């Protein structure tokens, strides 16, 4: 790593053309090329009162391409100005949880096509308690944390050929978490799912959510081996995001 800073132009002003009601920026994602080392694209996603659109910048041209507006399949509402939670990237797509409606919006990175999938009934209205990610074999999964227990769903096809979420397992973590970081269950209050990347669930304990002056612990749990790893303590864990660097391959926390 050189530590050099590379600047790219912002999206053109036309990104907000034809927006309805209001126009909000959501987030950016950097996607590295699997075929050419060093090449990547930046994907920006935006929404108005009921639609979404994407824009893509290619690193080799440094130019933006703006894609058409796509209907999100929901009625506009001025009360729901920010109607999508923070995104997750997995399985070649980007996923956003709707703040009210019981579904997940999906952007296929290869086609830049928006679609949506339903949530498990148990997770409807619980958007801050779970995240979407992928297992080591690339299968789409959702992990929810309640106190010290993880609930793991996988997106599967049933015997009738219908794709749906299936609850795969429940994993109690209280004993192993307390053993790893010390203290008592009351000291840590529970765990929160921060991200799911390549079969690893990245977690934080709840101290900071109870009192902003208390540092929380950051951990990882492997869905395949059931091994828990302790990383570090830090305050303001709601603003920490695990990220796997393409080169050199490593875990970064930003």
C-alpha positions as protocol buffer text, in pm:
chain_id: "A"
residue {
  index: 1
  type: UNK
  ca { x: 0 y: 0 z: 0 }
}
residue {
  index: 2
  type: UNK
  ca { x: 126 y: 348 z: -90 }
}
residue {
  index: 3
  type: UNK
  ca { x: -119 y: 553 z: 114 }
}
residue {
  index: 4
  type: UNK
  ca { x: -170 y: 788 z: -182 }
}
residue {
  index: 5
  type: UNK
  ca { x: -493 y: 982 z: -228 }
}
residue {
  index: 6
  type: UNK
  ca { x: -676 y: 961 z: -559 }
}
residue {
  index: 7
  type: UNK
  ca { x: -955 y: 1209 z: -632 }
}
residue {
  index: 8
  type: UNK
  ca { x: -1251 y: 1142 z: -860 }
}
residue {
  index: 9
  type: UNK
  ca { x: -1507 y: 1386 z: -997 }
}
residue {
  index: 10
  type: UNK
  ca { x: -1848 y: 1401 z: -825 }
}
residue {
  index: 11
  type: UNK
  ca { x: -2155 y: 1279 z: -1014 }
}
residue {
  index: 12
  type: UNK
  ca { x: -2282 y: 1534 z: -1269 }
}
residue {
  index: 13
  type: UNK
  ca { x: -2564 y: 1772 z: -1180 }
}
residue {
  index: 14
  type: UNK
  ca { x: -2798 y: 1576 z: -1407 }
}
residue {
  index: 15
  type: UNK
  ca { x: -2817 y: 1296 z: -1151 }
}
residue {
  index: 16
  type: UNK
  ca { x: -3120 y: 1468 z: -993 }
}
residue {
  index: 17
  type: UNK
  ca { x: -3304 y: 1539 z: -1320 }
}
residue {
  index: 18
  type: UNK
  ca { x: -3672 y: 1438 z: -1319 }
}
residue {
  index: 19
  type: UNK
  ca { x: -3670 y: 1355 z: -947 }
}
residue {
  index: 20
  type: UNK
  ca { x: -4009 y: 1359 z: -777 }
}
residue {
  index: 21
  type: UNK
  ca { x: -4075 y: 1543 z: -453 }
}
residue {
  index: 22
  type: UNK
  ca { x: -3724 y: 1528 z: -310 }
}
residue {
  index: 23
  type: UNK
  ca { x: -3384 y: 1384 z: -395 }
}
residue {
  index: 24
  type: UNK
  ca { x: -3159 y: 1196 z: -153 }
}
residue {
  index: 25
  type: UNK
  ca { x: -2813 y: 1047 z: -186 }
}
residue {
  index: 26
  type: UNK
  ca { x: -2783 y: 703 z: -23 }
}
residue {
  index: 27
  type: UNK
  ca { x: -2427 y: 571 z: -41 }
}
residue {
  index: 28
  type: UNK
  ca { x: -2128 y: 474 z: -255 }
}
residue {
  index: 29
  type: UNK
  ca { x: -1973 y: 132 z: -314 }
}
residue {
  index: 30
  type: UNK
  ca { x: -1631 y: 53 z: -463 }
}
residue {
  index: 31
  type: UNK
  ca { x: -1634 y: -268 z: -669 }
}
residue {
  index: 32
  type: UNK
  ca { x: -1297 y: -411 z: -777 }
}
residue {
  index: 33
  type: UNK
  ca { x: -1254 y: -593 z: -1107 }
}
residue {
  index: 34
  type: UNK
  ca { x: -1212 y: -971 z: -1083 }
}
residue {
  index: 35
  type: UNK
  ca { x: -1036 y: -980 z: -1419 }
}
residue {
  index: 36
  type: UNK
  ca { x: -801 y: -679 z: -1422 }
}
residue {
  index: 37
  type: UNK
  ca { x: -610 y: -599 z: -1100 }
}
residue {
  index: 38
  type: UNK
  ca { x: -627 y: -233 z: -1008 }
}
residue {
  index: 39
  type: UNK
  ca { x: -942 y: -154 z: -1204 }
}
residue {
  index: 40
  type: UNK
  ca { x: -1262 y: -75 z: -1019 }
}
residue {
  index: 41
  type: UNK
  ca { x: -1585 y: 116 z: -1039 }
}
residue {
  index: 42
  type: UNK
  ca { x: -1769 y: 342 z: -796 }
}
residue {
  index: 43
  type: UNK
  ca { x: -2145 y: 289 z: -768 }
}
residue {
  index: 44
  type: UNK
  ca { x: -2359 y: 570 z: -630 }
}
residue {
  index: 45
  type: UNK
  ca { x: -2726 y: 517 z: -546 }
}
residue {
  index: 46
  type: UNK
  ca { x: -2995 y: 784 z: -502 }
}
residue {
  index: 47
  type: UNK
  ca { x: -3369 y: 798 z: -444 }
}
residue {
  index: 48
  type: UNK
  ca { x: -3661 y: 1037 z: -459 }
}
residue {
  index: 49
  type: UNK
  ca { x: -4001 y: 989 z: -294 }
}
residue {
  index: 50
  type: UNK
  ca { x: -4069 y: 651 z: -459 }
}
residue {
  index: 51
  type: UNK
  ca { x: -3791 y: 563 z: -707 }
}
residue {
  index: 52
  type: UNK
  ca { x: -3420 y: 481 z: -721 }
}
residue {
  index: 53
  type: UNK
  ca { x: -3142 y: 539 z: -967 }
}
residue {
  index: 54
  type: UNK
  ca { x: -2776 y: 438 z: -988 }
}
residue {
  index: 55
  type: UNK
  ca { x: -2469 y: 607 z: -1132 }
}
residue {
  index: 56
  type: UNK
  ca { x: -2137 y: 434 z: -1207 }
}
residue {
  index: 57
  type: UNK
  ca { x: -1788 y: 581 z: -1239 }
}
residue {
  index: 58
  type: UNK
  ca { x: -1520 y: 367 z: -1409 }
}
residue {
  index: 59
  type: UNK
  ca { x: -1167 y: 411 z: -1276 }
}
residue {
  index: 60
  type: UNK
  ca { x: -1004 y: 394 z: -1621 }
}
residue {
  index: 61
  type: UNK
  ca { x: -1222 y: 669 z: -1775 }
}
residue {
  index: 62
  type: UNK
  ca { x: -1310 y: 872 z: -1462 }
}
residue {
  index: 63
  type: UNK
  ca { x: -1648 y: 939 z: -1619 }
}
residue {
  index: 64
  type: UNK
  ca { x: -1993 y: 880 z: -1473 }
}
residue {
  index: 65
  type: UNK
  ca { x: -2275 y: 690 z: -1638 }
}
residue {
  index: 66
  type: UNK
  ca { x: -2623 y: 767 z: -1505 }
}
residue {
  index: 67
  type: UNK
  ca { x: -2886 y: 494 z: -1521 }
}
residue {
  index: 68
  type: UNK
  ca { x: -3263 y: 557 z: -1558 }
}
residue {
  index: 69
  type: UNK
  ca { x: -3496 y: 591 z: -1262 }
}
residue {
  index: 70
  type: UNK
  ca { x: -3639 y: 259 z: -1137 }
}
residue {
  index: 71
  type: UNK
  ca { x: -3972 y: 221 z: -958 }
}
residue {
  index: 72
  type: UNK
  ca { x: -3932 y: 95 z: -600 }
}
residue {
  index: 73
  type: UNK
  ca { x: -4286 y: -43 z: -592 }
}
residue {
  index: 74
  type: UNK
  ca { x: -4413 y: 175 z: -309 }
}
residue {
  index: 75
  type: UNK
  ca { x: -4646 y: 476 z: -286 }
}
residue {
  index: 76
  type: UNK
  ca { x: -4477 y: 812 z: -222 }
}
residue {
  index: 77
  type: UNK
  ca { x: -4500 y: 950 z: 130 }
}
residue {
  index: 78
  type: UNK
  ca { x: -4362 y: 1278 z: 259 }
}
residue {
  index: 79
  type: UNK
  ca { x: -4343 y: 1122 z: 607 }
}
residue {
  index: 80
  type: UNK
  ca { x: -4094 y: 859 z: 485 }
}
residue {
  index: 81
  type: UNK
  ca { x: -3835 y: 1092 z: 334 }
}
residue {
  index: 82
  type: UNK
  ca { x: -3553 y: 854 z: 435 }
}
residue {
  index: 83
  type: UNK
  ca { x: -3714 y: 520 z: 363 }
}
residue {
  index: 84
  type: UNK
  ca { x: -3408 y: 297 z: 329 }
}
residue {
  index: 85
  type: UNK
  ca { x: -3160 y: 177 z: 591 }
}
residue {
  index: 86
  type: UNK
  ca { x: -2784 y: 158 z: 535 }
}
residue {
  index: 87
  type: UNK
  ca { x: -2686 y: -92 z: 267 }
}
residue {
  index: 88
  type: UNK
  ca { x: -2498 y: -423 z: 262 }
}
residue {
  index: 89
  type: UNK
  ca { x: -2311 y: -578 z: -30 }
}
residue {
  index: 90
  type: UNK
  ca { x: -2318 y: -955 z: -87 }
}
residue {
  index: 91
  type: UNK
  ca { x: -2350 y: -1218 z: -356 }
}
residue {
  index: 92
  type: UNK
  ca { x: -2289 y: -971 z: -642 }
}
residue {
  index: 93
  type: UNK
  ca { x: -2563 y: -732 z: -530 }
}
residue {
  index: 94
  type: UNK
  ca { x: -2630 y: -440 z: -295 }
}
residue {
  index: 95
  type: UNK
  ca { x: -2916 y: -471 z: -45 }
}
residue {
  index: 96
  type: UNK
  ca { x: -3117 y: -206 z: 140 }
}
residue {
  index: 97
  type: UNK
  ca { x: -3373 y: -268 z: 411 }
}
residue {
  index: 98
  type: UNK
  ca { x: -3691 y: -65 z: 382 }
}
residue {
  index: 99
  type: UNK
  ca { x: -3764 y: 135 z: 697 }
}
residue {
  index: 100
  type: UNK
  ca { x: -4134 y: 44 z: 698 }
}
residue {
  index: 101
  type: UNK
  ca { x: -4225 y: -200 z: 420 }
}
residue {
  index: 102
  type: UNK
  ca { x: -4144 y: -573 z: 479 }
}
residue {
  index: 103
  type: UNK
  ca { x: -3895 y: -617 z: 198 }
}
residue {
  index: 104
  type: UNK
  ca { x: -3536 y: -566 z: 86 }
}
residue {
  index: 105
  type: UNK
  ca { x: -3443 y: -365 z: -223 }
}
residue {
  index: 106
  type: UNK
  ca { x: -3172 y: -527 z: -437 }
}
residue {
  index: 107
  type: UNK
  ca { x: -2937 y: -380 z: -698 }
}
residue {
  index: 108
  type: UNK
  ca { x: -2765 y: -638 z: -921 }
}
residue {
  index: 109
  type: UNK
  ca { x: -2415 y: -499 z: -976 }
}
residue {
  index: 110
  type: UNK
  ca { x: -2366 y: -681 z: -1308 }
}
residue {
  index: 111
  type: UNK
  ca { x: -2689 y: -558 z: -1470 }
}
residue {
  index: 112
  type: UNK
  ca { x: -2763 y: -246 z: -1258 }
}
residue {
  index: 113
  type: UNK
  ca { x: -3120 y: -376 z: -1229 }
}
residue {
  index: 114
  type: UNK
  ca { x: -3327 y: -306 z: -916 }
}
residue {
  index: 115
  type: UNK
  ca { x: -3559 y: -569 z: -768 }
}
residue {
  index: 116
  type: UNK
  ca { x: -3689 y: -663 z: -426 }
}
residue {
  index: 117
  type: UNK
  ca { x: -3727 y: -968 z: -203 }
}
residue {
  index: 118
  type: UNK
  ca { x: -3954 y: -1019 z: 96 }
}
residue {
  index: 119
  type: UNK
  ca { x: -3825 y: -1030 z: 452 }
}
residue {
  index: 120
  type: UNK
  ca { x: -3877 y: -1328 z: 683 }
}
residue {
  index: 121
  type: UNK
  ca { x: -4193 y: -1261 z: 881 }
}
residue {
  index: 122
  type: UNK
  ca { x: -3996 y: -1268 z: 1207 }
}
residue {
  index: 123
  type: UNK
  ca { x: -3773 y: -981 z: 1091 }
}
residue {
  index: 124
  type: UNK
  ca { x: -4038 y: -742 z: 965 }
}
residue {
  index: 125
  type: UNK
  ca { x: -4000 y: -410 z: 1144 }
}
residue {
  index: 126
  type: UNK
  ca { x: -3666 y: -511 z: 1300 }
}
residue {
  index: 127
  type: UNK
  ca { x: -3433 y: -340 z: 1051 }
}
residue {
  index: 128
  type: UNK
  ca { x: -3172 y: -228 z: 1304 }
}
residue {
  index: 129
  type: UNK
  ca { x: -3130 y: -577 z: 1453 }
}
residue {
  index: 130
  type: UNK
  ca { x: -3005 y: -769 z: 1148 }
}
residue {
  index: 131
  type: UNK
  ca { x: -2794 y: -744 z: 833 }
}
residue {
  index: 132
  type: UNK
  ca { x: -2781 y: -916 z: 494 }
}
residue {
  index: 133
  type: UNK
  ca { x: -2458 y: -1087 z: 384 }
}
residue {
  index: 134
  type: UNK
  ca { x: -2315 y: -1403 z: 234 }
}
residue {
  index: 135
  type: UNK
  ca { x: -2171 y: -1731 z: 357 }
}
residue {
  index: 136
  type: UNK
  ca { x: -1829 y: -1861 z: 248 }
}
residue {
  index: 137
  type: UNK
  ca { x: -1994 y: -2050 z: -39 }
}
residue {
  index: 138
  type: UNK
  ca { x: -2155 y: -1727 z: -161 }
}
residue {
  index: 139
  type: UNK
  ca { x: -2508 y: -1811 z: -44 }
}
residue {
  index: 140
  type: UNK
  ca { x: -2720 y: -1516 z: 60 }
}
residue {
  index: 141
  type: UNK
  ca { x: -2793 y: -1504 z: 433 }
}
residue {
  index: 142
  type: UNK
  ca { x: -2943 y: -1281 z: 699 }
}
residue {
  index: 143
  type: UNK
  ca { x: -2826 y: -1274 z: 1061 }
}
residue {
  index: 144
  type: UNK
  ca { x: -3024 y: -1120 z: 1345 }
}
residue {
  index: 145
  type: UNK
  ca { x: -2892 y: -1073 z: 1700 }
}
residue {
  index: 146
  type: UNK
  ca { x: -3128 y: -1078 z: 1998 }
}
residue {
  index: 147
  type: UNK
  ca { x: -2938 y: -1028 z: 2324 }
}
residue {
  index: 148
  type: UNK
  ca { x: -2653 y: -1281 z: 2285 }
}
residue {
  index: 149
  type: UNK
  ca { x: -2823 y: -1517 z: 2037 }
}
residue {
  index: 150
  type: UNK
  ca { x: -2772 y: -1516 z: 1659 }
}
residue {
  index: 151
  type: UNK
  ca { x: -3057 y: -1623 z: 1429 }
}
residue {
  index: 152
  type: UNK
  ca { x: -2937 y: -1722 z: 1081 }
}
residue {
  index: 153
  type: UNK
  ca { x: -3158 y: -1738 z: 769 }
}
residue {
  index: 154
  type: UNK
  ca { x: -3053 y: -1854 z: 421 }
}
residue {
  index: 155
  type: UNK
  ca { x: -3217 y: -1766 z: 87 }
}
residue {
  index: 156
  type: UNK
  ca { x: -3310 y: -2107 z: -58 }
}
residue {
  index: 157
  type: UNK
  ca { x: -3534 y: -2274 z: -313 }
}
residue {
  index: 158
  type: UNK
  ca { x: -3798 y: -2506 z: -167 }
}
residue {
  index: 159
  type: UNK
  ca { x: -3936 y: -2825 z: -320 }
}
residue {
  index: 160
  type: UNK
  ca { x: -4184 y: -2628 z: -530 }
}
residue {
  index: 161
  type: UNK
  ca { x: -3911 y: -2412 z: -683 }
}
residue {
  index: 162
  type: UNK
  ca { x: -4003 y: -2106 z: -475 }
}
residue {
  index: 163
  type: UNK
  ca { x: -3717 y: -1895 z: -338 }
}
residue {
  index: 164
  type: UNK
  ca { x: -3764 y: -1786 z: 23 }
}
residue {
  index: 165
  type: UNK
  ca { x: -3586 y: -1728 z: 353 }
}
residue {
  index: 166
  type: UNK
  ca { x: -3536 y: -2040 z: 566 }
}
residue {
  index: 167
  type: UNK
  ca { x: -3429 y: -2024 z: 932 }
}
residue {
  index: 168
  type: UNK
  ca { x: -3114 y: -2237 z: 942 }
}
residue {
  index: 169
  type: UNK
  ca { x: -2997 y: -2218 z: 1304 }
}
residue {
  index: 170
  type: UNK
  ca { x: -2994 y: -2030 z: 1633 }
}
residue {
  index: 171
  type: UNK
  ca { x: -2654 y: -1978 z: 1795 }
}
residue {
  index: 172
  type: UNK
  ca { x: -2623 y: -1882 z: 2166 }
}
residue {
  index: 173
  type: UNK
  ca { x: -2310 y: -1670 z: 2219 }
}
residue {
  index: 174
  type: UNK
  ca { x: -2339 y: -1542 z: 2575 }
}
residue {
  index: 175
  type: UNK
  ca { x: -2094 y: -1789 z: 2728 }
}
residue {
  index: 176
  type: UNK
  ca { x: -1824 y: -1756 z: 2459 }
}
residue {
  index: 177
  type: UNK
  ca { x: -1853 y: -1376 z: 2441 }
}
residue {
  index: 178
  type: UNK
  ca { x: -1816 y: -1331 z: 2816 }
}
residue {
  index: 179
  type: UNK
  ca { x: -1527 y: -1578 z: 2821 }
}
residue {
  index: 180
  type: UNK
  ca { x: -1351 y: -1387 z: 2542 }
}
residue {
  index: 181
  type: UNK
  ca { x: -1386 y: -1032 z: 2673 }
}
residue {
  index: 182
  type: UNK
  ca { x: -1448 y: -1076 z: 3046 }
}
residue {
  index: 183
  type: UNK
  ca { x: -1704 y: -912 z: 3269 }
}
residue {
  index: 184
  type: UNK
  ca { x: -2064 y: -1029 z: 3294 }
}
residue {
  index: 185
  type: UNK
  ca { x: -2358 y: -1047 z: 3050 }
}
residue {
  index: 186
  type: UNK
  ca { x: -2504 y: -741 z: 3222 }
}
residue {
  index: 187
  type: UNK
  ca { x: -2186 y: -544 z: 3150 }
}
residue {
  index: 188
  type: UNK
  ca { x: -2217 y: -598 z: 2774 }
}
residue {
  index: 189
  type: UNK
  ca { x: -2600 y: -616 z: 2738 }
}
residue {
  index: 190
  type: UNK
  ca { x: -2586 y: -817 z: 2413 }
}
residue {
  index: 191
  type: UNK
  ca { x: -2433 y: -811 z: 2066 }
}
residue {
  index: 192
  type: UNK
  ca { x: -2520 y: -618 z: 1751 }
}
residue {
  index: 193
  type: UNK
  ca { x: -2459 y: -738 z: 1394 }
}
residue {
  index: 194
  type: UNK
  ca { x: -2240 y: -487 z: 1210 }
}
residue {
  index: 195
  type: UNK
  ca { x: -2174 y: -676 z: 885 }
}
residue {
  index: 196
  type: UNK
  ca { x: -2160 y: -1026 z: 730 }
}
residue {
  index: 197
  type: UNK
  ca { x: -1868 y: -1082 z: 490 }
}
residue {
  index: 198
  type: UNK
  ca { x: -1758 y: -1414 z: 341 }
}
residue {
  index: 199
  type: UNK
  ca { x: -1918 y: -1621 z: 617 }
}
residue {
  index: 200
  type: UNK
  ca { x: -1793 y: -1404 z: 905 }
}
residue {
  index: 201
  type: UNK
  ca { x: -2042 y: -1213 z: 1119 }
}
residue {
  index: 202
  type: UNK
  ca { x: -1883 y: -894 z: 1256 }
}
residue {
  index: 203
  type: UNK
  ca { x: -2032 y: -797 z: 1591 }
}
residue {
  index: 204
  type: UNK
  ca { x: -2010 y: -528 z: 1855 }
}
residue {
  index: 205
  type: UNK
  ca { x: -2123 y: -534 z: 2216 }
}
residue {
  index: 206
  type: UNK
  ca { x: -2380 y: -283 z: 2337 }
}
residue {
  index: 207
  type: UNK
  ca { x: -2187 y: -71 z: 2588 }
}
residue {
  index: 208
  type: UNK
  ca { x: -2170 y: 236 z: 2364 }
}
residue {
  index: 209
  type: UNK
  ca { x: -2543 y: 216 z: 2288 }
}
residue {
  index: 210
  type: UNK
  ca { x: -2615 y: 227 z: 2663 }
}
residue {
  index: 211
  type: UNK
  ca { x: -2364 y: 501 z: 2747 }
}
residue {
  index: 212
  type: UNK
  ca { x: -2163 y: 686 z: 2480 }
}
residue {
  index: 213
  type: UNK
  ca { x: -1868 y: 708 z: 2721 }
}
residue {
  index: 214
  type: UNK
  ca { x: -1828 y: 329 z: 2738 }
}
residue {
  index: 215
  type: UNK
  ca { x: -1622 y: 151 z: 2470 }
}
residue {
  index: 216
  type: UNK
  ca { x: -1774 y: -154 z: 2303 }
}
residue {
  index: 217
  type: UNK
  ca { x: -1592 y: -469 z: 2197 }
}
residue {
  index: 218
  type: UNK
  ca { x: -1562 y: -567 z: 1831 }
}
residue {
  index: 219
  type: UNK
  ca { x: -1570 y: -937 z: 1747 }
}
residue {
  index: 220
  type: UNK
  ca { x: -1611 y: -1177 z: 1457 }
}
residue {
  index: 221
  type: UNK
  ca { x: -1794 y: -1509 z: 1447 }
}
residue {
  index: 222
  type: UNK
  ca { x: -1739 y: -1769 z: 1174 }
}
residue {
  index: 223
  type: UNK
  ca { x: -2066 y: -1932 z: 1062 }
}
residue {
  index: 224
  type: UNK
  ca { x: -1875 y: -2235 z: 932 }
}
residue {
  index: 225
  type: UNK
  ca { x: -1644 y: -2313 z: 1227 }
}
residue {
  index: 226
  type: UNK
  ca { x: -1836 y: -2136 z: 1509 }
}
residue {
  index: 227
  type: UNK
  ca { x: -1513 y: -1969 z: 1621 }
}
residue {
  index: 228
  type: UNK
  ca { x: -1533 y: -1630 z: 1793 }
}
residue {
  index: 229
  type: UNK
  ca { x: -1244 y: -1383 z: 1758 }
}
residue {
  index: 230
  type: UNK
  ca { x: -1187 y: -1069 z: 1966 }
}
residue {
  index: 231
  type: UNK
  ca { x: -1051 y: -759 z: 1789 }
}
residue {
  index: 232
  type: UNK
  ca { x: -1052 y: -433 z: 1987 }
}
residue {
  index: 233
  type: UNK
  ca { x: -1249 y: -189 z: 2202 }
}
residue {
  index: 234
  type: UNK
  ca { x: -1376 y: 143 z: 2070 }
}
residue {
  index: 235
  type: UNK
  ca { x: -1647 y: 397 z: 2139 }
}
residue {
  index: 236
  type: UNK
  ca { x: -1914 y: 502 z: 1886 }
}
residue {
  index: 237
  type: UNK
  ca { x: -1940 y: 156 z: 1733 }
}
residue {
  index: 238
  type: UNK
  ca { x: -2247 y: 251 z: 1531 }
}
residue {
  index: 239
  type: UNK
  ca { x: -2005 y: 437 z: 1300 }
}
residue {
  index: 240
  type: UNK
  ca { x: -1759 y: 152 z: 1245 }
}
residue {
  index: 241
  type: UNK
  ca { x: -1784 y: -52 z: 925 }
}
residue {
  index: 242
  type: UNK
  ca { x: -1576 y: -365 z: 849 }
}
residue {
  index: 243
  type: UNK
  ca { x: -1444 y: -380 z: 493 }
}
residue {
  index: 244
  type: UNK
  ca { x: -1237 y: -639 z: 304 }
}
residue {
  index: 245
  type: UNK
  ca { x: -966 y: -469 z: 94 }
}
residue {
  index: 246
  type: UNK
  ca { x: -915 y: -614 z: -253 }
}
residue {
  index: 247
  type: UNK
  ca { x: -538 y: -556 z: -245 }
}
residue {
  index: 248
  type: UNK
  ca { x: -363 y: -644 z: -32 }
}
residue {
  index: 249
  type: UNK
  ca { x: -637 y: -884 z: 88 }
}
residue {
  index: 250
  type: UNK
  ca { x: -703 y: -771 z: 445 }
}
residue {
  index: 251
  type: UNK
  ca { x: -974 y: -663 z: 687 }
}
residue {
  index: 252
  type: UNK
  ca { x: -1005 y: -288 z: 732 }
}
residue {
  index: 253
  type: UNK
  ca { x: -1234 y: -105 z: 974 }
}
residue {
  index: 254
  type: UNK
  ca { x: -1350 y: 236 z: 853 }
}
